Amino acid sequence: MLTAFFRSELAQFLTPDLDPLGRRIIETVLADGTVEEHEALTPTAH
């Protein structure tokens, strides 16, 4: 249910002026990306 909500809402933010990282994050969500794929997009300090 939550996944369906995000799929229906996120596509509207895929505009030409969207930050490239934001675009990659949204595209990963829409493509059912894995946790590892999402983590690779958002590096954190260890």
N, C-alpha and C positions, 0 to 999 in steps of 0.2 A: 504494500500500500504506500509506504513512504517512498519507495523507489519510483513508483508510478507518478507520484506527485512531483518529485524532482525532475523526472523526464519531461513532464508536461510544462513545467515552469522554466527550466533552464534554457531551453532552445531560444526563447525570446531575447536572451542576453548575448547571443552569438552575432554581434554587430561588427561592422568593419573597424570600428575604433576600439574594440575590446583589447585589453592588454594581452600579449601573446601567452603569458602564463595562465591567465584567466581562461583563454580560449582552450588551451591544452587541458586544463582541469575540467571544464565543462564537457569537452569532447570525450575525455576519459570516463566521466560519469555516464554520458549517453551511450558509450560503447560497453557498458558493464565492466569497467576496469577493475582489476584486482586491487587489494589493499596495497600490495607491493608497487603497482603502477602509480597509485596515488602518493605513496610515500616517496617515490622517486621524483615526483614533481614538487614536493615540499620538503626540501632538506632541512634537517634540524641540527643544532649543535649537540655534540655528545659530551 
